[in-house]
Amino acid sequence: MTDMSQPGTAAPSGKNRSSLLAADARTKRRNASERRFRLMGLIAVSIGVLALVGLLTSILGNGLSSFRQTYIALDVYLDPAKLDKSGTRDIEKIKKVTTFGYKPLIEKALVAAIEKAGVDDQGLSGKKIGAMISPEAPATLRNYVIANPDKIGETIPFDLLAGGRIDGFFKGRVTMESAALDRNTSPEQLRLAEALRDKGIVVTRFNWAFFTSPDASDTRPEAAGLGVALLGSAYMMLVVLVLALPIGVAASIYLEEFARQNWLTDLIEVNISNLAAVPSIVFGILGLAAFINFAGLPQSAPIVGGLVLTLMTLPTIIIATRAALKAVPPSIRDAALGVGASKMQTVFHHVLPLAMPGILTGTIIGLAQALGESAPLLLIGMVAFVREYPGAPPEGFFDPASALPVQVYNWTTRGDPAFVERASGAIIVLLAFLLMMNIIAIILRRRFERRW
């Protein structure tokens, strides 16, 4: 029993008096310091959350409208006198009719629809009325006639794209005041579009073509889509997955389990860490020099983009895989070796399965990082305007294509405000893919994770 617990012992007095229930000055200062640190952390987290909310609000506010599109429902008479003067239905002769030959048919159909609906045409001429329809509409009509030449001479219902300004009016991007100052539209056209919407001729609905259509020219923003970019990104991710995963995992297993620790392995480890910190544009310069200038591979091809992104992703996969291998307890290796397993059997039958959750997580995070890169792809020519879809693999890997982040960059450099809307919509799609890949990484980690 100590003196403090003995009865009759005098308690300390004056400045030396202390108690477990009453905090002294030093304890108060420490508690105050902890409260300040907590407050600083809370403020930092709040600023980060507010910045994220602001960013998402801006992107969603500008981009959600790109998933809706305005169409004009018309019954178009495919006049044989315009489309097949010979009357032979010869497809080669039909192909000679350009989109200029289809435009009068669309204007005539829209004027007839206005008259049939009893809508005031606002004093607009036939040409001004026809300008309410997208320049993409004649091409849509021509493609249909070429695919169905037997339909010439019939009246066929079509849902044709409305012009970019009409579409922007129904989405709140264009107003009557701005239309009065815009040479591409007029308040009369907007009022006519409102009247046609009330009659059900003009409708705004979900825009599936945003995911399937290729890019469009500067005069047709309403027709621009992500089809080629989505396919190009898919091809590049396939190349990265096929090359980066086996090479990265094999290199990690060798460095972590088989290689001797000497100056050479130390040099390799330092360079891997350095490569993980190299700016992505440097890999683009390397790809331009090695794969295009030296190897002669085509520019703007998914195979080149995939190879460049593979070089960029390898350090991330190697570092994540080595960390996953290190996390496996040494007792697992000792137990396997103790019962007679070889080094190879120990690694592939015991260590690698236990490290697989970390390996898969690192791989998916590396792929997500590669999916969002644009700087290296710009240097290898993937910023080019591409309307044709790449073919099926393996030839498609060498065809011109685009990618999601490059498409975003491309649209933001164009002048029409409708392309800014499209760019924000593409960012939403890109973020959705990244979110999905991170969710898959979490699910795989929890599904295969084992605790010791």
Secondary structure, DSSP 4 states (H G I P E B T S, - for coil): --GGGSTTPPPP-GGG---SSS--HHHHHHHHHHHHHHHHHHHHHHHHHHHHHHHHHHHHHHHGGGGEEEEEEEEEE--HHHH-TTSS--HHHHHTS-HHHHHHHHHHHHHHHHHHHT---TT--HHHHHTTB-THHHHHHHHHHHH-GGGTTSEEEEEEEBPHHHHHHHTTS--HHHHHT-TT--HHHHHHHHHHHHTTSEEEEE-THHHHS----TT-GGG--SHHHHHHHHHHHHHHHHHHHHHHHHHHHIIIIIS--SHHHHHHHHHHHHHHHS-HHHHHHHHIIIIIIIT-PPTT-HHHHHHHHHHHHHHHHHHHHHHHHHTS-HHHHHHHHHTT--HHHHIIIIIHHHHHHHHHHHHHHHHHHHHT--HHHHHTTTTS---SPP-STTGGGGS----HHHHHHHHHTSSSHHHHHHHHHHHHHHHHHHHHHHHHHHHHHHHH----
